[in-house]
């Protein structure tokens, strides 16, 4: 599996161009990483486009990730980025934590405006990230489920849509979520496992192999609670046990290993196997 994985639909390329055009309008970039695979969440194309902007990294899906690993990744990412926070987007208060972090990054801008005798203007931000990382959910929450409306703001490029989050913070109505080109097959597999890219680009058999090998090394007891499977050494044996436990059979009454594998991958993706981080921080 040494070949590169290429999956870059035309509309994604168009959206990348849109980000490039809009990035000059904002003061702060909010980039979302999935806490289960922070390094795989980095989109090299987006990093290049946003190099000169203040950046807030938000680790999402922390309710699904290994809390010890999330702590380690927070510390590591803080060495590279202006600001890094971890958010559970399902919990109340997530918006307040994010707004506070954005305002902190915008204080320099306000100081410059006041030094020129201007009234400090709201901080303009844009959210970016790979698919299925929580971008749409966060935008909708910040926009109070769009109840605040989307408005044209005088003084900005005509036609640009800004959401007023609060008096200090405006959010640019951002382009579609962007994936990357998957030059690293391991990263591609991580992204397929967490649902950031379509599983079809890698066969379920390969994803199942990789997941079980990883779980055996890092989370050897992860299949006990859901499937009562103690030994995860042999993939076929594991799938047979899952099929038996869940009564997954084909039309002739035999264990349906394809459906058992699909179930294993889905339950991992949905966080039903416990708090698992695919990329462990290695110091």
N, C-alpha and C positions, 0 to 999 in steps of 0.2 A: 504493500500500500504506500509506495513512495511517490506516486504521482500527485501532482497538484490537483486540487478540486476547484473547478471553475463554475461558478453559478452567479452570474451578475446580470439580471434581467434589464432590458432597456429602460424601464421606468425608474430603476434604481440609479442608473447613470444620469437620467434627467433630474432626479431629485438631488443628486450630488452637485450638479451644476447650480441648482436652486439654492442650496446651502452656500455655495461659493459666492453667489450674488448677494445673499442676505447677511452674511457674516459681518460685513462692514457696517451694518446698521446697529449692531448690538455691542454692549459693554461687557457682558459676561456670557460665557458658554456653560450650559449645564449638560454634562455628559453622563449618561447612565451606563453602569457596568452591572452585569449579573454577578452577585456575590459568590455564586457557585463556580464561576469560571471567569475571574476578573481579567486575566491576561488575554484570554480568547475573545473577550468582549471589546478589546481595543480595535477600533477600525482605523487602520493606517491612513486611509484616504481622508477621513475626517480629522485626524490628528494634524495632518499637513495643512488643511484648510484653516484650522483654528489656532495655529501656533502662537500668533501674536495677541491673543485675547486672554483675559483672565478666565480661569477655568475652575469650575466646581465639579468634582467627581462625586456622583451619588451611587453607592452600592445598593442595589435593589434586591428583592427576593431574599432578604436576610432571614425571613421566617423559614425558608427552605434550606439554607446553608448551615454549615458547621460553625457555631458561634466562635469557637477558638480560632478557626481559620479566618473568619471575618475580622476579628481583632488584629490578627497579624497582617492581613492585607491592608487594613486601614492605616496601620503604622507605616508600612512600606510605601503605599501610594502617596502618603503625606510628604514623602521625601521628594516626590517628582512633580506634584501638582499644587496649585495655589491653595486649594481647600478640598477636603475629602470628608464626606459624611456617609453614614449607613442609615437607610430608611426602610421601614416596613410601610409600604403605601396603603396597607389595609387599616392601619391604626390612625386614630384621631391624633392630631397634633403634627402629622408629617409635614403639612403645608407650612406651619409656623417654623419648624426647624429649618426647612429649606429656605424660606423667606429671610430668616435671620442670617443664614450663610451667604445668600446673595447680597444682602445689604452690606455685610462685612466686606465683601469684595468690591463693592461700589463706593466705599468711603473715600478712596483716592479721587475718584471722579468728582464727587461732591466738593471735596476740598479745592480742587482746581476751579470748579465753577464759582465757588464763593470767593476765591482769590481774584477772580475776574469781575467780581461784583454782581454775579448772576445768582438767581434763585436756583438752588439745587433741583435738578430735573430727575424724574424717576429713572431708576436703573433699568436698562433694556436688556433682556435676556432671551436666549434661545436654547431649547432642549434638543439634544441630538443623541443618537445611540443605535445600536443594532436592533433587529426585530425582536419582539416579544420580551423586551427588558423592562416594560412598564411605562414607556414613554407616553402612550395615549392616555393611560389611566392617570398619570401624574398631571398631564395637561388638563384633563377634564376636572380633576380635583381642584387644581389651582384656579380654574375658571368657574368654580362652583357648579360643576356639571353644565357648563356653558350658560348658566343663568345670568352671569355677569355680562354676557354678550361679547361680541367681537366688534371692535370699533376702529374706525379710521382715526388716527391721532394726528392733529395738525402739526406741521413742522417736520414730519418724517416723509420718506418717499411716498408719493401718492399711491394709494391702493394697497400699501402694506397693512396687514391686519394685526392689531395689537390687542391683547387681552389685559385688562387692568386687574392685576392680582390684589394689590392694595395701593396705598398712596405712594409707596416707595418703589414699586416693582411692576414693570410692564413685561409681558411675555409675548414674543413674536409668534404668531400662528405658524408653526414650523412645517417644512416639507415632510414628505413621507419618510418613514424609518428606513435606514440604510444598512445593508449588509456590506461585507467586504469580499475581496477575492480571497479564496482560502488556499494560500500557498502552503500552509502547514496542515497536513492531514490530521494530526492529533487535535489541533484547534478546531478543525472542521467537525470532527467527531464530537468534541465537547459541545459545540454549538447545536449540533443535531440532537444530542442527548437532552439539552435544556430547552429545546424547542425554538431556538433562534433562527434556524434554517430548516428547510424541509428535509425530513428523514430520507426521502427518496434519493438524495444525492449520494447516500451511502446505504448499502444493503443492511436490513435489520440484523442479519446474521453477524455482520462485522461489528455493528454497534453493540449487540448483545455480548459478543466476545470481549470487546473492550471494556464494557461496563462491568462484567463479572470479574475480569482480571483485576480491574481497579478496586472493586469492592472487596475482593479476597485479600488484597494487599492492605487496604486502609480501613475498611469497615466490614470485617469478616462476619459479624453477626447481623448484618442489615436485612437479611431475608427471613430471619426467624419469626418476627412478629406477624408479618403479612402472610408468609407462605409456609412457615414451619420448616424451613430448609436450613440445615446447620452447615453442611459441607458444600461450598460453592466452587469446588475445584473443576468439576467436569460439567461443561455447558449443557450437553444433552441430558445428563442425569438431572441437572437443576430444572430444565424445561419440562422433563417428564414429571418431576415432583410438583411443579407449579400446576401443570395440566391436571394431575390427579387431585390436588387440593381444591382446585376451582372447578372441577368437572368439565374441563375443556376438551371436548372430543370432536372428531370429524364425523362424516356421514356414516362411516362403517364402525363407529364406536371406539376408534383408537385415539390415543392422545394426540391432540392437534398442536404440534410444537411451534408452528408458525404463529398461531394465535396466542399461545402461551408466551412467546417471545415479545410479541406486540404488547401484551398486558404488562410484562415486566418493565419494558421501556416506558410505557405510559405511567405506571405507578411510580417509577423513579422520577419522571418529569414532573408529576403532580406533587412530589414531596411525600409520598405515602410510605417510603422506605426509611424515613427519618431525615435528620438534618445532615445533608451530605454535600461536601464541597469537592468538585472534580479536580481543581488545581490547588494543590497544597503549597503554601509558601515555604520555600527552601532558603534558609538564611545562608 
